Amino acid sequence: MADDRKTVVLTGAAGGIGQAAVRRLASNGWNVLAVDRDTDRLAAIAGLPHVAIFAADVTSEDDNARMIALAEERFGGVDALVINAAITGGGGFEAIPFARFRQIIEVNLFGAVMGIRAALPALRRSVNGPAIVVTSSTMGLGGESENWAYGASKHALIGIVHSLSREIGWEGIRINALCPGPTRDTGMTRIVESGAPEHFAMLARNVPLQRWADADEMAAVMEFLISPAASYVNGHAMVADGGTINGTGLAAPASGQGRVMPDH
């Protein structure tokens, strides 16, 4: 049944940033259709008020169509789309099998394109300032050794955002990219944080703010980008990385000798 709340469809909802975004948006006036293939982790948000879950494969055109249809049926429309589903894949250029490369591109790139295509008709029917956010990465703006496949997919997403902002902007639909830096409780940090705490602390010292982000900090930027507060922000790749991308790599940021690392 329709209500006065706006509705967002969010893929990759079972991950750290995804779950934080679902909780934040549902608490701040949104209906949320939370989409992921990880049914176990989806269960953690299944009982939240104003949240519906949908187990789906973002590389399936049928699943993408069904998620939009479900959001319209359950909540009466779609006002925003957050494409957050992604997989990682590290390894040297000659080491990653082509099958894995295809999988990364299918999930991170094809999945995004399929989701946006499926959502556009519903977004055109919205009268609430429709918006799209695509989660890219700071690796979509630069590069890292032995992370070329993931980086390539994230660079491509920013290219899509730039082009689509000019193609659909006249329809009143905004599209932007979020480029997170190192964020806790995500695929980029979970293994390092739990298995190599000294290395994790060293990596944190490479961030000017001297800490990794919390997932809710990324969720806050997502919320801003689909909100009326960002009504004139379109085609932008917004970086939220604590200033890390500003470095050249030739020197570490100032850290304050001997001070205790902040626990944000």
FENZI-V849738 format. One record per residue. N is the residue number from 1. RES is the residue in three letters. PHI is phi in whole degrees, 0 to 359 (* if undefined). PSI is psi in degrees with one decimal (none if undefined). OMEGA is omega in radians with two decimals (none if undefined). Layout:
BEGIN
N|RES|PHI|PSI|OMEGA + N|RES|PHI|PSI|OMEGA
END
This chain:
BEGIN
1|MET|*|138.6|3.14 + 2|ALA|290|151.2|3.05 + 3|ASP|217|-171.8|-3.06 + 4|ASP|277|-7.8|-3.13 + 5|ARG|280|146.0|3.03 + 6|LYS|282|159.9|-3.04 + 7|THR|239|133.9|3.07 + 8|VAL|236|137.3|2.98 + 9|VAL|259|126.6|-3.03 + 10|LEU|231|116.0|3.09 + 11|THR|269|163.5|-3.06 + 12|GLY|65|33.2|-2.99 + 13|ALA|284|-14.3|-3.08 + 14|ALA|272|-13.5|-3.14 + 15|GLY|283|179.5|-3.09 + 16|GLY|298|-51.8|3.11 + 17|ILE|293|-39.9|-3.13 + 18|GLY|299|-48.1|3.14 + 19|GLN|296|-40.9|3.12 + 20|ALA|298|-39.6|3.14 + 21|ALA|292|-41.9|3.11 + 22|VAL|301|-48.3|-3.10 + 23|ARG|296|-43.5|-3.10 + 24|ARG|294|-47.5|-3.09 + 25|LEU|293|-41.9|3.13 + 26|ALA|296|-32.1|3.12 + 27|SER|283|-18.9|-3.03 + 28|ASN|247|29.4|2.95 + 29|GLY|101|9.7|-3.14 + 30|TRP|253|144.8|2.76 + 31|ASN|277|139.3|-3.08 + 32|VAL|232|125.0|2.90 + 33|LEU|263|110.0|-3.07 + 34|ALA|266|119.6|-3.01 + 35|VAL|243|131.5|3.06 + 36|ASP|193|162.5|3.05 + 37|ARG|267|-11.4|-3.13 + 38|ASP|274|90.8|-3.06 + 39|THR|293|-30.5|3.14 + 40|ASP|296|-46.1|-3.12 + 41|ARG|283|-27.3|3.04 + 42|LEU|297|-31.4|-3.11 + 43|ALA|300|-25.9|-3.11 + 44|ALA|292|-20.9|-3.12 + 45|ILE|244|4.7|-3.02 + 46|ALA|296|-32.7|-3.06 + 47|GLY|268|5.0|-3.10 + 48|LEU|290|141.7|3.07 + 49|PRO|300|140.6|3.07 + 50|HIS|69|18.7|3.13 + 51|VAL|237|131.0|2.97 + 52|ALA|241|146.2|-3.13 + 53|ILE|247|153.1|3.12 + 54|PHE|215|117.5|3.10 + 55|ALA|278|120.7|-3.02 + 56|ALA|209|158.2|3.02 + 57|ASP|256|114.8|-3.05 + 58|VAL|291|-11.3|3.09 + 59|THR|272|3.2|3.11 + 60|SER|259|122.3|3.08 + 61|GLU|299|-39.4|-3.14 + 62|ASP|296|-42.8|3.13 + 63|ASP|295|-38.4|3.10 + 64|ASN|296|-42.0|3.10 + 65|ALA|296|-40.2|-3.12 + 66|ARG|293|-35.3|-3.11 + 67|MET|293|-37.4|3.11 + 68|ILE|290|-42.5|3.12 + 69|ALA|299|-39.0|3.14 + 70|LEU|294|-42.3|3.12 + 71|ALA|298|-40.7|3.12 + 72|GLU|292|-40.5|3.14 + 73|GLU|293|-43.8|-3.05 + 74|ARG|283|-40.0|-2.98 + 75|PHE|242|-6.3|3.05 + 76|GLY|93|3.4|3.13 + 77|GLY|162|178.9|3.09 + 78|VAL|227|124.6|-3.13 + 79|ASP|251|-18.7|-3.13 + 80|ALA|207|152.2|3.08 + 81|LEU|230|128.6|3.04 + 82|VAL|243|113.0|3.11 + 83|ILE|267|102.7|-3.04 + 84|ASN|239|-8.0|-3.10 + 85|ALA|291|135.2|3.13 + 86|ALA|195|158.2|2.98 + 87|ILE|234|154.1|3.12 + 88|THR|262|174.0|3.13 + 89|GLY|183|84.6|3.14 + 90|GLY|276|160.1|3.12 + 91|GLY|146|152.5|3.14 + 92|GLY|297|162.2|-3.05 + 93|PHE|302|-36.1|-3.12 + 94|GLU|267|-1.6|-3.04 + 95|ALA|263|-33.7|-3.07 + 96|ILE|287|124.2|3.10 + 97|PRO|297|148.4|3.13 + 98|PHE|301|-32.3|3.12 + 99|ALA|298|-39.0|3.11 + 100|ARG|289|-39.5|3.09 + 101|PHE|301|-46.0|3.12 + 102|ARG|300|-39.4|-3.14 + 103|GLN|297|-43.4|3.12 + 104|ILE|299|-44.3|3.14 + 105|ILE|293|-39.6|-3.13 + 106|GLU|296|-44.7|-3.11 + 107|VAL|286|-52.7|-2.98 + 108|ASN|284|-32.4|-3.04 + 109|LEU|252|-58.5|3.12 + 110|PHE|299|-39.7|3.12 + 111|GLY|300|-39.5|3.11 + 112|ALA|294|-45.5|-3.13 + 113|VAL|298|-43.4|3.14 + 114|MET|297|-41.8|-3.14 + 115|GLY|296|-43.5|-3.13 + 116|ILE|294|-44.7|3.12 + 117|ARG|301|-42.9|-3.12 + 118|ALA|295|-34.8|-3.02 + 119|ALA|275|-24.3|-3.00 + 120|LEU|304|-45.1|3.12 + 121|PRO|302|-41.1|3.12 + 122|ALA|291|-39.8|3.12 + 123|LEU|296|-34.8|3.11 + 124|ARG|295|-25.6|3.13 + 125|ARG|276|-10.6|-3.12 + 126|SER|286|143.1|3.06 + 127|VAL|247|18.2|-3.04 + 128|ASN|245|37.6|3.11 + 129|GLY|64|61.6|-3.04 + 130|PRO|301|145.2|-3.07 + 131|ALA|210|152.9|3.09 + 132|ILE|234|137.2|2.99 + 133|VAL|235|131.7|3.09 + 134|VAL|245|126.6|3.09 + 135|THR|279|110.9|3.01 + 136|SER|262|-126.7|-3.09 + 137|SER|184|160.9|2.96 + 138|THR|296|-21.7|3.05 + 139|MET|285|-7.5|2.99 + 140|GLY|275|-4.6|3.12 + 141|LEU|244|-17.5|3.14 + 142|GLY|223|-141.1|3.13 + 143|GLY|200|155.4|3.09 + 144|GLU|225|143.6|3.08 + 145|SER|302|135.7|3.06 + 146|GLU|60|31.7|3.01 + 147|ASN|219|33.4|-3.01 + 148|TRP|293|-36.9|-3.07 + 149|ALA|292|-47.7|3.08 + 150|TYR|297|-45.0|3.13 + 151|GLY|300|-40.3|3.13 + 152|ALA|299|-42.3|-3.14 + 153|SER|295|-36.8|-3.10 + 154|LYS|284|-33.5|3.00 + 155|HIS|299|-43.9|-3.10 + 156|ALA|297|-37.2|3.13 + 157|LEU|298|-40.8|3.12 + 158|ILE|294|-37.1|3.06 + 159|GLY|299|-40.3|3.11 + 160|ILE|296|-43.6|3.14 + 161|VAL|299|-45.8|3.14 + 162|HIS|300|-45.3|-3.09 + 163|SER|290|-45.1|-3.09 + 164|LEU|293|-31.3|3.13 + 165|SER|301|-30.1|3.14 + 166|ARG|271|-21.3|-3.10 + 167|GLU|274|-36.5|-3.05 + 168|ILE|245|0.0|-3.13 + 169|GLY|301|-36.3|-3.12 + 170|TRP|298|-20.4|3.13 + 171|GLU|274|0.9|-3.14 + 172|GLY|83|12.6|3.13 + 173|ILE|258|119.3|3.11 + 174|ARG|268|149.6|3.04 + 175|ILE|219|132.2|3.14 + 176|ASN|220|163.2|3.07 + 177|ALA|247|141.7|2.97 + 178|LEU|256|129.5|3.14 + 179|CYS|246|88.7|-3.13 + 180|PRO|288|147.9|2.91 + 181|GLY|268|-158.8|-3.08 + 182|PRO|297|121.5|-3.03 + 183|THR|232|133.6|-3.11 + 184|ARG|289|157.1|3.11 + 185|ASP|59|41.3|3.04 + 186|THR|226|172.8|3.12 + 187|GLY|300|-26.0|-3.09 + 188|MET|285|-19.8|-3.03 + 189|THR|233|-21.0|-2.94 + 190|ARG|302|-45.7|-3.09 + 191|ILE|292|-43.4|-3.12 + 192|VAL|293|-43.2|-3.08 + 193|GLU|297|-40.5|-3.09 + 194|SER|275|-33.6|-3.02 + 195|GLY|262|-20.3|-3.10 + 196|ALA|216|69.2|-3.03 + 197|PRO|300|-33.7|3.14 + 198|GLU|293|-40.7|3.10 + 199|HIS|293|-38.5|3.10 + 200|PHE|300|-44.3|3.12 + 201|ALA|296|-37.9|3.11 + 202|MET|296|-42.3|3.12 + 203|LEU|296|-37.7|3.11 + 204|ALA|298|-33.0|-3.14 + 205|ARG|289|-13.3|3.05 + 206|ASN|281|-10.0|3.10 + 207|VAL|269|128.3|-3.14 + 208|PRO|307|-34.8|3.11 + 209|LEU|282|-4.5|3.03 + 210|GLN|66|30.2|3.05 + 211|ARG|198|162.0|3.00 + 212|TRP|274|156.5|3.13 + 213|ALA|286|153.0|2.90 + 214|ASP|274|151.0|-3.12 + 215|ALA|302|-34.4|-3.11 + 216|ASP|294|-25.2|3.09 + 217|GLU|292|-34.9|3.05 + 218|MET|288|-38.6|3.11 + 219|ALA|299|-35.8|3.13 + 220|ALA|296|-37.9|3.12 + 221|VAL|290|-40.2|3.06 + 222|MET|303|-47.5|-3.13 + 223|GLU|301|-44.0|3.11 + 224|PHE|302|-45.7|-3.02 + 225|LEU|292|-25.3|3.09 + 226|ILE|262|1.7|-3.07 + 227|SER|267|164.1|3.05 + 228|PRO|299|-21.6|3.12 + 229|ALA|297|-21.9|3.13 + 230|ALA|252|30.9|-3.00 + 231|SER|297|-18.2|3.12 + 232|TYR|245|15.8|3.09 + 233|VAL|261|116.1|-3.05 + 234|ASN|211|132.3|3.11 + 235|GLY|75|23.6|-3.03 + 236|HIS|255|141.5|2.99 + 237|ALA|258|98.9|-3.05 + 238|MET|272|121.2|-3.12 + 239|VAL|268|131.0|3.04 + 240|ALA|228|86.8|-3.00 + 241|ASP|221|16.9|3.11 + 242|GLY|68|13.7|3.13 + 243|GLY|92|4.9|-3.05 + 244|THR|299|-40.3|-3.02 + 245|ILE|293|-15.0|-3.12 + 246|ASN|284|-12.6|-3.10 + 247|GLY|280|158.9|3.07 + 248|THR|264|-13.5|-3.05 + 249|GLY|87|-5.4|-3.10 + 250|LEU|277|-19.9|3.13 + 251|ALA|209|147.3|3.11 + 252|ALA|285|152.4|3.08 + 253|PRO|291|157.8|3.06 + 254|ALA|300|136.1|-3.04 + 255|SER|233|-10.3|-3.08 + 256|GLY|80|102.0|-3.00 + 257|GLN|300|123.2|3.01 + 258|GLY|74|3.2|-3.11 + 259|ARG|283|160.6|-3.10 + 260|VAL|283|135.1|3.09 + 261|MET|295|131.3|-3.13 + 262|PRO|292|144.3|3.07 + 263|ASP|248|91.8|-3.02 + 264|HIS|277|none|none
END
